[in-house]
Amino acid sequence: MTDDEFSEIMNKIAEASPDKMSTGLLTAIIANLVRVYDLQEHWPSIMMAVTQSLSELMVEEVLCSERDAERDANNFLKAVMDKHYE
């Protein structure tokens, strides 16, 4: 499957999905996909791969938040110092 084909499938799934989803509904959808493709015996490796992927995303989000916080703090301190030396 090419990246374009994968993107097309993901877009179709997103379009067919509700705007908001509970964890219970998401769990049911994932479990049913695993069952539909008869991949139950591979669930441990699927679960680990999903966890790894989401962990990487979460780390990036934390790093972005830290960079934003540092930038905001620097801007604040600069504004304070500029005001002080006016």
N, C-alpha and C positions, 0 to 999 in steps of 0.2 A: 504494500500500500504506500502510495506516495504521500508527501506532506500535504499536497493540495487535496487529495482524496480524504485524508484524515481531517483536514480543516472543514471540508464540505460536510462530512458526517457529524462532526462536533457542532457545526452551525445548525444542522437539521435537528439534532438532539436539543440544543438550546432553544430553538424556535418552538419545539413541541412541549417543552417543559414549562411548568408554572413559573410565574414571576418570583415567587418565594417558595421555599421548600423547607420542611422540618427535617430534623436529623432522622426521624423515623421513616419518612418517605424516601429520603436519599438512601438509607440503609436498605429498604425494600427494593428499590430500583437496582442498586448494585448487586444485591443477593440474587435478584431475578436474572440479571445479565450473566452472572457467573453460572447459574443453573441452565439458562437458555443455551449457552455455549458448552455446557457439560464440563466446566473447569473447576468443579468443587475440589478435586484432589490437588489442584494447583493454588488453592486459596492462600496457603501460607506464603508462597513466593509472591503472589499478586499483592497481598496485604503489605508485605515488606517493601515492595517496589513503590506502591502508592504512598506509604509512610515516608520513604526516602524522598520522593518527589515533592510531597507537601512540606517536609522538613526544610528542604532547600528553599522553597518559596517563602516559608515563614522566616527563615534566617535573612533572606534578602529584604523582606518587609521590615524586620527589626533594624537592619543596617540602614535602610532608607529613612526610617523614623529617627534613628540616632543622628544621621547626617542633617536632617531637617531641624532637629532640636539644637544641634551645634550651630548651624547657620543662624537660627533664630536668636540663640544666646549671644552670638558674636554681633549680630545686628543690634540687639538691645544694648550690649555693652558699648558699642561704638556710638550709639545715639546718646547714651549717658555721658560718655567722655566728650563727645562733641558739644553737648549742652554745657558741660562743666567748663570747657575752655572757651566758651563764647564771650 
